[in-house]
Amino acid sequence: MTGDFTRLELLTALIIQGSQVMTIQPGSFQTLTNLLELSLYGNKISRLEAETFRGLAKLKVLNLDNNRLHYNDGAAFVGLTRLRKLSLNKNCLSSIPRGTDQTHQPLELMMTYNPITSIIGVEELKHISRLILSRNGILCDCRLREMKRWMLMNKHLQWSITCEHP
């Protein structure tokens, strides 16, 4: 997708659903400076490159559910400082995406039905207010110690993690 959204700068919501989109060129949405919600649900997007969402400084909700995401550049979410909800359900992600710490707001991160088996490094979670990781293949072993410690230190947060194996 190489967005040509000129003259749509007043648009606040954009839904591109089930449109067979496979790639998004960095900056495709940069003219949509007032966009608050972007849904790319049900496409075939597999990668998020650096600055994919450049120019979307006001974006609050990003829905990338039901795609084929397996990779994201750590700079894909650069500039999304007002993002409050990131939905990555039903993708091919094996870990929590890098770059989710770019937001300056409490972030709700939903990642159900992904092939996540372990969670390593909680530094990306510092702005997470709600974390939903159910329906993944998470192995509850010693590698989750850091995650458990983080959850105990942040009891005010909402989280849902289901272990696949003890």
C-alpha positions in Angstrom: 0.0 0.0 0.0 1.4 3.3 -1.0 -1.3 5.6 0.4 -2.5 8.5 -1.6 -4.6 10.2 1.0 -4.1 13.8 0.0 -7.1 16.0 0.8 -8.2 13.7 3.5 -6.3 15.4 6.4 -9.6 15.8 8.4 -10.2 12.1 8.4 -10.3 10.7 12.0 -11.0 7.0 11.3 -9.9 4.8 8.5 -10.9 1.1 8.0 -9.2 -1.0 5.4 -10.6 -4.4 6.1 -10.3 -7.6 4.2 -8.7 -5.8 1.2 -5.8 -8.2 0.6 -3.2 -5.6 1.6 0.2 -7.3 1.8 2.6 -4.5 2.4 2.5 -0.9 3.8 5.1 1.5 2.6 6.6 3.6 5.4 4.8 7.0 5.6 1.8 5.8 3.6 -0.5 7.5 6.1 1.6 10.6 6.8 -1.0 13.0 5.3 -3.7 11.8 7.7 -2.5 14.0 10.5 -5.9 13.9 12.4 -6.4 10.2 12.3 -7.4 8.7 15.7 -8.3 5.2 14.6 -6.8 2.9 12.0 -8.0 -0.6 11.3 -6.2 -2.9 8.9 -8.1 -6.0 10.1 -8.1 -9.1 8.0 -5.5 -8.3 5.4 -2.3 -10.2 4.5 0.3 -7.9 6.0 3.4 -9.8 7.1 5.9 -7.1 8.1 6.0 -3.6 9.6 9.0 -1.6 8.5 10.5 1.4 10.2 8.2 4.4 10.2 5.3 2.5 8.8 2.9 4.8 10.7 4.9 8.0 10.4 2.8 11.2 10.7 0.0 9.6 12.8 0.9 11.5 16.0 -2.8 11.6 17.1 -3.5 7.9 16.5 -5.1 6.3 19.6 -6.3 2.9 18.2 -4.4 0.6 15.8 -6.0 -2.7 14.8 -3.8 -5.1 13.0 -5.8 -8.2 13.9 -6.1 -11.2 11.6 -3.1 -10.5 9.4 0.1 -12.5 8.8 2.5 -10.4 10.9 5.6 -12.2 11.9 8.1 -9.3 11.9 8.1 -5.7 12.9 11.0 -3.3 12.9 11.5 -1.7 16.3 10.9 1.7 14.7 7.6 0.8 13.1 5.7 2.5 15.9 7.9 5.6 16.1 5.8 8.7 16.6 2.7 7.0 17.9 3.0 8.8 21.3 -0.8 8.9 21.9 -1.5 5.3 21.1 -3.8 3.7 23.7 -4.8 0.4 22.1 -2.8 -1.9 19.9 -4.5 -5.0 18.7 -2.4 -7.8 17.2 -4.7 -10.8 17.7 -4.5 -13.7 15.3 -1.1 -13.1 13.7 2.2 -15.0 13.5 4.1 -13.0 16.1 6.4 -15.1 18.3 7.1 -12.3 20.8 5.9 -9.0 22.0 6.7 -6.5 19.3 9.6 -4.2 19.8 8.8 -0.5 19.8 5.6 -0.6 21.9 7.4 1.5 24.4 7.2 4.5 22.0 3.8 5.6 23.4 3.6 8.1 26.2 0.2 6.9 27.2 -0.9 3.7 29.1 -1.2 1.1 26.3 -3.7 -1.8 26.0 -1.9 -4.5 24.1 -3.9 -7.5 22.8 -2.1 -10.5 21.3 -4.3 -13.5 21.5 -3.9 -16.4 19.1 -0.2 -15.9 18.2 2.5 -18.5 18.4 4.1 -16.9 21.5 5.8 -19.6 23.6 7.9 -17.4 25.9 8.2 -13.8 27.0 11.8 -12.5 27.3 12.6 -9.0 28.4 9.9 -6.9 30.0 11.5 -3.5 29.1 9.1 -3.1 26.3 6.2 -3.3 28.7 6.8 -0.2 30.7 3.8 1.7 29.3 1.5 -1.3 29.2 -1.7 -0.9 31.3 -3.5 -4.0 30.0 -1.8 -7.1 28.5 -3.8 -9.9 26.9 -1.8 -12.9 25.8 -4.3 -15.7 26.2 -4.6 -18.5 23.5 -0.9 -18.6 22.8 1.4 -21.6 23.4 3.2 -20.0 26.3 5.5 -22.3 28.2 5.4 -21.6 31.9 8.9 -22.3 32.9 11.9 -20.5 34.5 12.1 -18.2 31.5 8.9 -16.4 32.7 10.5 -15.4 36.0 11.2 -11.8 34.8 7.6 -11.5 33.5 6.2 -12.8 36.8 8.3 -10.3 38.8 7.1 -7.5 36.5 3.4 -8.5 37.0 3.8 -8.7 40.8 5.5 -5.2 40.8 2.7 -3.8 38.7 -0.4 -5.2 40.5 -2.5 -2.2 39.3 -2.3 -3.5 35.7 -4.7 -5.8 34.0 -3.3 -8.9 32.4 -4.4 -12.2 31.0 -1.9 -14.9 30.3 -2.7 -18.5 29.8 0.0 -21.1 30.0 -0.1 -23.9 27.4 2.2 -26.2 29.3 3.2 -26.2 33.0 
